Amino acid sequence: MPEADSGADPVLDVMRRHRSVRDFKPGQPVPEEVTERAVEAAQCAATSSWIQAYHLLEVIDADERAELASLAGGQRQVADAGALFVISGDTRRHRLVAAREGQPYVNSAELFVLATVDASLFAQNLTLAFESMGYGTCYIGGLRNDLAAVDRLLELPDGIFPLFGLCVGVPASDPGTRPRMPARDIWSRGRYPTDEELMGQVDAFDEAAASYYAGRGAAGRDWSGGIWRKFSRPMRTALRGFYDSKGASFD
């Protein structure tokens, strides 16, 4: 049985150093051999029943990257990073396999969830692989601002569900790491915490977040304020219709 070790661990050290890098050194693309090494490692992520329901599309056309940067809300790193990838849930292969055998592809919400989970596990492994080689990364959820436009630009077939982007490159600066809630706040044993316990954890974390913001010239902000503002209005309401159009099922 493995024993807990409080000493240094290179994998855990890389994981703890994660930060979202938005400022990359120009003119330093990510070599193909580096990406291949990262992808091979990322593929070792768990995958439900070996279905491998994910795809990584590297966007290499500069004009397409500029358009995606605009669609993502003007995030310049989408255009400027050493590499830009679009990570998708991929059910295309499964559909083609079924069609080749003359068998139905019985769609369901479960298949969309499987593809989303598979792709997310793969993406986190991919990020860890790139960061272990000294590269900076930044996920781009802003691609979901207008997935129909992203879909048209990249000419994605049915059965492919773009989820988010990933910028990779050589960092031009170190933004530092954001604090996280204490491990014991997101890890419970036996039962989920009571609402009173949760709100006590929120209040304590607000203090840590306020200190973090103050140190970066944004005094007066905290974590819970950002949360209630973010979720006080509808977000990306076209998502279900788009994924329906690409062959997802929510039934």
SERO-4910 file (N, C-alpha, C, O; in steps of 0.05 Angstrom, whole numbers):
BEGIN
 pado doro    nc1    nc2    nc3   cac1   cac2   cac3    cc1    cc2    cc3    oc1    oc2    oc3
  Met    A     17    -24      0      0      0      0     18     25      0     36     27     17
  Pro    A     13     44    -19     30     68    -20     28     83      6      7     85     19
  Glu    A     51     95     13     52    111     37     53    141     30     65    148     10
  Ala    A     40    157     46     40    186     42     69    196     46     82    188     64
  Asp    A     77    214     28    104    225     29    102    255     28     92    267      9
  Ser    A    111    268     49    109    297     51    132    311     36    133    335     36
  Gly    A    151    295     25    174    307     11    166    317    -17    143    316    -25
  Ala    A    187    327    -31    182    338    -58    174    317    -77    184    294    -76
  Asp    A    156    323    -94    147    305   -116    146    322   -141    131    341   -142
  Pro    A    160    315   -162    161    332   -186    134    335   -200    128    356   -211
  Val    A    118    314   -200     91    316   -212     73    335   -196     61    353   -208
  Leu    A     73    331   -170     56    349   -154     66    378   -155     51    397   -154
  Asp    A     93    382   -157    104    408   -159     94    422   -185     87    446   -184
  Val    A     94    408   -207     84    419   -232     54    426   -230     46    448   -239
  Met    A     39    409   -218     10    414   -214      5    438   -198    -12    455   -204
  Arg    A     21    442   -176     17    464   -158     25    491   -171     16    512   -163
  Arg    A     43    490   -190     53    514   -203     34    524   -226     40    544   -238
  His    A     12    510   -231     -5    518   -253    -15    546   -250    -23    555   -228
  Arg    A    -14    561   -272    -26    588   -273    -35    592   -302    -24    580   -320
  Ser    A    -55    609   -306    -64    615   -333    -46    637   -345    -46    659   -335
  Val    A    -31    630   -366    -13    649   -379    -27    662   -402    -37    648   -420
  Arg    A    -27    688   -402    -40    703   -424    -20    721   -439    -28    735   -458
  Asp    A      5    720   -431     26    736   -444     48    718   -452     63    708   -436
  Phe    A     50    714   -479     70    695   -490     91    709   -506     86    730   -518
  Lys    A    115    698   -506    137    709   -522    130    705   -551    123    683   -560
  Pro    A    132    727   -567    125    725   -596    146    709   -611    170    707   -603
  Gly    A    137    698   -634    155    685   -652    167    659   -641    189    651   -650
  Gln    A    154    646   -622    164    621   -612    143    600   -613    130    594   -593
  Pro    A    138    588   -637    118    567   -639    125    542   -623    148    538   -617
  Val    A    105    526   -618    109    501   -604    117    480   -624    101    474   -642
  Pro    A    141    468   -623    149    449   -643    130    425   -644    119    417   -624
  Glu    A    127    414   -668    109    391   -671    117    367   -654    100    353   -643
  Glu    A    143    363   -651    152    340   -635    145    344   -605    140    324   -591
  Val    A    144    369   -596    136    374   -568    106    368   -565     98    355   -546
  Thr    A     90    377   -584     61    372   -583     56    342   -584     39    332   -570
  Glu    A     71    328   -601     66    299   -603     72    285   -576     58    267   -568
  Arg    A     94    293   -563    101    281   -537     79    287   -517     71    270   -501
  Ala    A     69    312   -517     48    319   -499     22    304   -504      9    294   -485
  Val    A     15    301   -529    -10    286   -536     -8    257   -529    -27    245   -518
  Glu    A     15    245   -534     19    217   -526     15    213   -496      4    193   -487
  Ala    A     26    231   -481     23    229   -452     -6    234   -444    -17    221   -426
  Ala    A    -19    254   -456    -46    261   -450    -65    238   -456    -86    234   -442
  Gln    A    -59    222   -476    -76    200   -483    -77    178   -462    -94    160   -463
  Cys    A    -59    179   -443    -59    160   -421    -80    167   -399    -83    152   -380
  Ala    A    -94    189   -403   -116    195   -385   -137    173   -386   -140    159   -406
  Ala    A   -152    170   -364   -174    151   -364   -194    158   -386   -199    181   -392
  Thr    A   -205    137   -399   -226    141   -419   -247    119   -415   -240     96   -412
  Ser    A   -272    127   -414   -294    109   -408   -295     87   -429   -299     92   -452
  Ser    A   -292     62   -420   -295     38   -437   -277     40   -462   -283     28   -482
  Trp    A   -255     55   -459   -235     56   -481   -246     70   -506   -236     66   -528
  Ile    A   -267     87   -503   -279    100   -526   -262    122   -538   -265    129   -561
  Gln    A   -245    135   -521   -227    156   -531   -242    178   -547   -236    184   -570
  Ala    A   -263    189   -533   -282    207   -547   -273    236   -546   -287    253   -535
  Tyr    A   -249    241   -557   -239    269   -557   -223    273   -583   -213    255   -596
  His    A   -220    299   -589   -203    306   -612   -189    333   -606   -200    350   -593
  Leu    A   -164    335   -615   -148    359   -612   -142    370   -639   -128    358   -655
  Leu    A   -153    394   -645   -149    407   -670   -130    431   -666   -137    449   -652
  Glu    A   -107    430   -678    -89    453   -677    -96    472   -700    -96    465   -723
  Val    A   -101    497   -693   -108    517   -712    -82    531   -721    -68    543   -705
  Ile    A    -75    528   -747    -49    537   -756    -50    561   -774    -30    574   -779
  Asp    A    -74    568   -784    -77    591   -802    -79    617   -785    -96    618   -767
  Ala    A    -62    636   -791    -61    661   -775    -87    676   -776    -96    687   -756
  Asp    A   -100    677   -800   -125    691   -802   -147    678   -786   -164    691   -773
  Glu    A   -148    651   -786   -167    637   -770   -163    642   -740   -182    645   -725
  Arg    A   -138    642   -732   -132    648   -704   -141    676   -696   -152    680   -674
  Ala    A   -137    695   -714   -145    723   -708   -176    724   -706   -186    738   -688
  Glu    A   -190    709   -723   -219    709   -721   -228    695   -696   -247    704   -683
  Leu    A   -215    674   -688   -223    660   -663   -217    678   -639   -232    678   -619
  Ala    A   -196    694   -640   -190    713   -618   -213    733   -615   -220    740   -593
  Ser    A   -223    742   -638   -246    761   -637   -270    747   -626   -284    759   -609
  Leu    A   -276    723   -635   -300    708   -626   -298    703   -596   -318    701   -582
  Ala    A   -274    699   -586   -270    693   -557   -270    718   -540   -262    717   -516
  Gly    A   -278    741   -551   -280    765   -535   -255    783   -536   -250    799   -518
  Gly    A   -239    780   -558   -215    797   -561   -192    787   -544   -175    804   -537
  Gln    A   -190    762   -538   -168    752   -522   -143    748   -541   -142    730   -557
  Arg    A   -124    767   -538   -102    768   -557    -84    743   -556    -71    737   -576
  Gln    A    -84    729   -533    -67    705   -532    -76    684   -551    -61    666   -559
  Val    A   -101    684   -559   -111    665   -578    -97    667   -605    -91    648   -618
  Ala    A    -90    692   -612    -75    697   -637    -45    696   -633    -31    689   -652
  Asp    A    -36    703   -609     -7    707   -605      8    684   -593     33    683   -596
  Ala    A     -5    665   -580      9    643   -567     24    626   -587     18    626   -611
  Gly    A     43    611   -577     58    594   -595     41    573   -610     48    565   -632
  Ala    A     19    564   -597      1    545   -610    -27    549   -599    -30    557   -575
  Leu    A    -46    544   -615    -74    545   -607    -88    519   -614    -86    510   -637
  Phe    A   -101    507   -595   -115    482   -600   -144    485   -593   -152    501   -575
  Val    A   -161    470   -607   -190    468   -600   -195    440   -591   -189    421   -605
  Ile    A   -205    437   -567   -210    410   -555   -240    404   -558   -257    420   -549
  Ser    A   -246    382   -569   -274    374   -574   -280    346   -564   -263    329   -563
  Gly    A   -305    342   -556   -315    316   -552   -319    304   -580   -329    317   -598
  Asp    A   -311    279   -584   -311    267   -611   -327    242   -611   -318    221   -601
  Thr    A   -351    243   -623   -367    218   -627   -368    211   -657   -382    192   -665
  Arg    A   -353    225   -673   -353    220   -702   -344    192   -709   -358    177   -724
  Arg    A   -322    183   -697   -311    156   -703   -332    135   -696   -336    115   -710
  His    A   -345    139   -673   -364    119   -664   -388    116   -683   -397     94   -689
  Arg    A   -397    139   -693   -419    139   -712   -411    125   -738   -427    110   -749
  Leu    A   -387    130   -747   -377    118   -772   -374     88   -769   -380     72   -787
  Val    A   -364     79   -746   -360     51   -741   -388     37   -741   -390     16   -753
  Ala    A   -407     49   -728   -434     37   -728   -446     35   -756   -457     15   -764
  Ala    A   -442     57   -772   -453     58   -799   -439     37   -816   -453     24   -833
  Arg    A   -413     33   -813   -399     13   -829   -409    -15   -824   -410    -32   -842
  Glu    A   -418    -20   -799   -428    -46   -792   -458    -49   -798   -470    -70   -792
  Gly    A   -470    -27   -808   -499    -28   -813   -515    -28   -787   -538    -38   -787
  Gln    A   -504    -17   -766   -517    -17   -740   -526     11   -732   -513     31   -741
  Pro    A   -547     14   -716   -555     41   -708   -536     52   -687   -523     38   -672
  Tyr    A   -533     79   -687   -519     93   -666   -541    105   -649   -553    125   -656
  Val    A   -545     93   -626   -567    101   -608   -558    124   -591   -543    120   -571
  Asn    A   -567    148   -597   -558    172   -584   -571    176   -557   -593    166   -552
  Ser    A   -557    190   -539   -569    196   -513   -552    218   -499   -530    224   -508
  Ala    A   -563    229   -478   -548    249   -463   -523    237   -451   -502    250   -449
  Glu    A   -524    211   -444   -500    198   -433   -477    199   -452   -454    202   -443
  Leu    A   -481    197   -478   -459    197   -497   -446    224   -499   -422    226   -502
  Phe    A   -462    245   -496   -451    273   -496   -435    276   -470   -413    288   -471
  Val    A   -445    267   -448   -430    269   -422   -404    253   -424   -383    263   -416
  Leu    A   -405    229   -435   -380    213   -438   -359    228   -454   -336    228   -447
  Ala    A   -368    240   -477   -349    254   -494   -337    279   -479   -314    284   -481
  Thr    A   -354    293   -464   -345    316   -450   -326    309   -428   -305    322   -424
  Val    A   -332    288   -413   -314    279   -392   -287    269   -404   -266    276   -394
  Asp    A   -289    252   -424   -264    242   -437   -247    265   -446   -222    265   -442
  Ala    A   -259    284   -460   -243    307   -471   -231    324   -449   -208    333   -451
  Ser    A   -245    327   -427   -235    344   -405   -212    330   -391   -192    343   -383
  Leu    A   -214    303   -387   -192    289   -374   -167    290   -392   -145    294   -383
  Phe    A   -171    286   -418   -149    288   -437   -137    315   -436   -112    318   -436
  Ala    A   -153    336   -436   -143    364   -436   -126    370   -412   -106    383   -414
  Gln    A   -135    361   -388   -120    366   -364    -93    352   -365    -72    363   -357
  Asn    A    -92    327   -375    -67    314   -378    -49    328   -398    -25    330   -394
  Leu    A    -61    339   -420    -46    353   -440    -33    378   -428    -10    384   -433
  Thr    A    -49    393   -413    -38    417   -400    -15    410   -381      5    424   -381
  Leu    A    -19    389   -365      3    381   -347     28    373   -363     50    379   -354
  Ala    A     24    360   -385     47    351   -401     62    376   -412     87    377   -410
  Phe    A     48    395   -423     61    419   -434     75    434   -411     98    443   -414
  Glu    A     62    437   -389     73    452   -367     98    438   -355    116    452   -346
  Ser    A     98    412   -356    122    397   -346    146    402   -364    169    398   -355
  Met    A    141    410   -389    163    416   -408    170    446   -409    185    454   -425
  Gly    A    158    461   -390    165    489   -388    148    508   -403    153    532   -403
  Tyr    A    126    499   -415    108    517   -430     86    528   -412     79    516   -391
  Gly    A     75    550   -419     52    562   -406     27    555   -421     28    550   -445
  Thr    A      5    554   -407    -21    547   -419    -43    565   -410    -41    577   -389
  Cys    A    -64    566   -426    -88    581   -418   -112    569   -432   -114    569   -457
  Tyr    A   -131    559   -417   -156    550   -429   -173    573   -439   -172    595   -427
  Ile    A   -188    569   -460   -203    590   -473   -233    582   -474   -241    571   -494
  Gly    A   -247    587   -453   -276    581   -453   -291    601   -471   -314    595   -478
  Gly    A   -279    623   -477   -292    643   -494   -299    634   -522   -315    646   -535
  Leu    A   -288    611   -530   -296    600   -556   -325    593   -556   -338    591   -578
  Arg    A   -337    589   -533   -365    582   -531   -383    606   -534   -408    604   -533
  Asn    A   -371    630   -537   -388    654   -541   -405    651   -566   -428    660   -567
  Asp    A   -393    639   -587   -407    636   -612   -397    611   -625   -382    612   -644
  Leu    A   -406    588   -616   -397    562   -626   -405    558   -655   -391    544   -670
  Ala    A   -428    569   -663   -436    565   -691   -416    578   -709   -409    567   -730
  Ala    A   -405    602   -702   -385    615   -718   -358    600   -718   -345    597   -739
  Val    A   -351    589   -695   -327    573   -692   -330    548   -710   -311    540   -724
  Asp    A   -353    536   -709   -359    512   -725   -356    517   -755   -344    501   -770
  Arg    A   -368    539   -764   -366    546   -792   -337    552   -801   -329    543   -822
  Leu    A   -323    566   -784   -295    573   -791   -278    548   -793   -261    547   -812
  Leu    A   -281    529   -775   -264    506   -774   -275    482   -790   -262    461   -792
  Glu    A   -300    485   -800   -313    465   -817   -313    438   -803   -305    417   -814
  Leu    A   -324    438   -779   -325    413   -763   -349    396   -772   -371    407   -776
  Pro    A   -346    370   -774   -368    352   -782   -387    347   -758   -381    354   -735
  Asp    A   -410    335   -765   -428    327   -744   -415    306   -725   -398    291   -734
  Gly    A   -423    307   -700   -412    288   -681   -387    299   -667   -376    285   -650
  Ile    A   -379    323   -674   -356    336   -661   -367    359   -645   -381    377   -656
  Phe    A   -361    360   -619   -372    380   -601   -349    398   -590   -337    390   -569
  Pro    A   -343    420   -603   -321    437   -592   -329    447   -564   -351    456   -559
  Leu    A   -310    445   -546   -315    451   -518   -300    476   -508   -312    493   -495
  Phe    A   -274    478   -514   -258    501   -506   -232    501   -522   -225    481   -534
  Gly    A   -218    523   -520   -192    525   -533   -170    522   -512   -175    522   -488
  Leu    A   -145    518   -522   -122    517   -505    -99    531   -519    -90    523   -540
  Cys    A    -89    553   -506    -65    566   -515    -41    554   -502    -41    548   -478
  Val    A    -20    551   -517      6    540   -507     28    557   -518     28    564   -542
  Gly    A     48    563   -502     71    577   -512     92    583   -490     89    573   -468
  Val    A    112    598   -497    133    605   -478    124    630   -463    119    651   -476
  Pro    A    121    629   -437    111    652   -422    129    676   -424    154    673   -423
  Ala    A    118    699   -428    133    724   -428    134    736   -400    151    754   -395
  Ser    A    117    728   -382    117    738   -355    104    716   -337     91    698   -348
  Asp    A    107    719   -311     95    700   -292     72    714   -278     77    731   -261
  Pro    A     47    706   -284     25    719   -270     20    710   -242      4    721   -227
  Gly    A     35    689   -233     31    678   -206      7    660   -205     -9    659   -224
  Thr    A      4    646   -184    -19    627   -181    -40    640   -164    -35    654   -144
  Arg    A    -65    635   -171    -87    644   -154    -91    625   -131    -88    600   -134
  Pro    A    -99    635   -108   -104    617    -85   -128    599    -91   -146    607   -106
  Arg    A   -129    576    -79   -151    558    -81   -163    554    -53   -150    560    -33
  Met    A   -188    545    -52   -199    539    -26   -183    517    -13   -171    500    -26
  Pro    A   -182    516     14   -168    495     28   -178    467     19   -202    464     13
  Ala    A   -161    448     18   -168    421      9   -192    410     25   -210    397     13
  Arg    A   -193    415     51   -214    405     67   -241    418     62   -262    408     70
  Asp    A   -241    441     47   -266    454     40   -279    440     16   -304    440     14
  Ile    A   -264    427     -1   -276    414    -25   -275    384    -22   -282    370    -41
  Trp    A   -265    375      1   -263    346      6   -279    340     32   -271    350     53
  Ser    A   -300    325     29   -315    317     53   -315    287     55   -311    273     36
  Arg    A   -321    277     79   -321    248     84   -348    240     95   -357    250    116
  Gly    A   -361    222     81   -386    212     90   -411    226     81   -430    214     70
  Arg    A   -411    253     84   -434    269     76   -425    296     65   -403    305     71
  Tyr    A   -442    307     48   -437    334     38   -440    354     61   -457    350     78
  Pro    A   -425    376     61   -427    396     83   -455    409     84   -469    410     64
  Thr    A   -462    419    108   -487    434    110   -484    461     97   -461    470     92
  Asp    A   -506    474     92   -505    501     80   -490    520     98   -475    537     89
  Glu    A   -494    518    124   -480    535    143   -450    531    142   -435    550    143
  Glu    A   -442    506    139   -413    500    137   -402    512    111   -380    523    110
  Leu    A   -417    508     89   -408    519     64   -404    549     65   -384    559     55
  Met    A   -423    563     76   -421    592     77   -399    602     95   -387    623     91
  Gly    A   -393    586    116   -370    593    133   -344    590    117   -326    606    120
  Gln    A   -343    569    100   -319    566     83   -317    589     63   -295    599     57
  Val    A   -340    598     52   -340    620     33   -329    645     46   -313    659     34
  Asp    A   -339    651     70   -330    675     84   -300    675     89   -287    695     86
  Ala    A   -290    651     97   -261    649    102   -245    653     76   -224    666     76
  Phe    A   -255    641     54   -241    643     29   -242    672     18   -224    681      4
  Asp    A   -264    686     23   -267    714     14   -243    730     26   -233    748     12
  Glu    A   -235    725     50   -213    739     62   -187    734     46   -172    753     41
  Ala    A   -183    709     39   -158    703     24   -160    715     -4   -140    726    -14
  Ala    A   -183    714    -16   -186    726    -43   -183    756    -42   -171    767    -60
  Ala    A   -194    769    -22   -191    798    -19   -162    806    -17   -154    826    -29
  Ser    A   -147    791     -2   -118    796      0   -104    793    -26    -86    809    -34
  Tyr    A   -111    772    -41   -100    767    -67   -105    790    -86    -87    800    -99
  Tyr    A   -131    799    -87   -138    821   -104   -124    847    -96   -115    862   -113
  Ala    A   -123    852    -70   -110    877    -61    -81    878    -69    -71    899    -76
  Gly    A    -68    855    -69    -40    854    -77    -36    858   -106    -13    863   -115
  Arg    A    -57    858   -121    -56    862   -150    -70    888   -158    -78    891   -182
  Gly    A    -74    905   -139    -86    932   -145   -116    932   -149   -126    950   -162
  Ala    A   -130    912   -139   -159    911   -142   -172    908   -115   -189    890   -110
  Ala    A   -165    926    -97   -176    925    -70   -206    928    -70   -218    942    -87
  Gly    A   -220    914    -52   -249    915    -50   -263    892    -63   -287    888    -60
  Arg    A   -248    875    -78   -260    852    -91   -256    828    -73   -237    826    -57
  Asp    A   -274    808    -76   -271    782    -63   -282    761    -81   -290    766   -103
  Trp    A   -281    736    -72   -289    713    -88   -319    712    -92   -329    709   -115
  Ser    A   -334    714    -71   -363    710    -73   -376    732    -89   -397    727   -102
  Gly    A   -365    756    -88   -376    778   -104   -375    771   -134   -393    776   -149
  Gly    A   -352    760   -142   -349    752   -170   -368    730   -178   -378    729   -200
  Ile    A   -373    712   -158   -390    689   -164   -419    698   -168   -432    691   -188
  Trp    A   -430    714   -150   -458    721   -153   -463    738   -177   -484    737   -190
  Arg    A   -443    755   -184   -446    771   -208   -446    754   -234   -461    758   -252
  Lys    A   -428    734   -234   -425    716   -257   -451    701   -262   -459    697   -286
  Phe    A   -463    691   -241   -486    673   -244   -513    688   -241   -534    675   -237
  Ser    A   -513    714   -242   -538    729   -239   -552    735   -266   -572    749   -267
  Arg    A   -540    724   -287   -552    729   -314   -548    704   -331   -530    688   -325
  Pro    A   -564    700   -351   -561    676   -368   -534    677   -382   -524    698   -389
  Met    A   -523    654   -387   -497    652   -400   -499    634   -425   -509    611   -423
  Arg    A   -489    644   -447   -486    628   -471   -510    610   -477   -508    586   -478
  Thr    A   -532    623   -480   -558    609   -482   -561    593   -508   -580    577   -510
  Ala    A   -543    597   -527   -545    583   -552   -532    556   -552   -532    541   -572
  Leu    A   -519    548   -530   -503    524   -529   -520    499   -535   -511    482   -552
  Arg    A   -543    496   -522   -558    471   -527   -566    469   -556   -564    448   -568
  Gly    A   -576    491   -567   -584    490   -595   -561    483   -613   -565    468   -633
  Phe    A   -537    494   -608   -514    487   -624   -507    458   -622   -504    444   -642
  Tyr    A   -505    448   -598   -497    420   -595   -519    401   -606   -512    380   -616
  Asp    A   -544    409   -604   -565    394   -617   -560    392   -647   -563    371   -659
  Ser    A   -552    415   -659   -547    416   -688   -524    399   -696   -522    391   -720
  Lys    A   -505    393   -678   -482    377   -684   -486    347   -678   -468    331   -681
  Gly    A   -510    340   -669   -516    312   -665   -516    303   -636   -517    279   -630
  Ala    A   -514    322   -617   -516    314   -589   -545    309   -581   -564    318   -594
  Ser    A   -549    293   -560   -575    288   -550   -575    295   -520   -556    289   -506
  Phe    A   -597    307   -511   -600    313   -482   -623    298   -470   -634    305   -449
  Asp    A   -632    277   -484   -654    260   -475   -644    235   -461   -660    219   -451
***
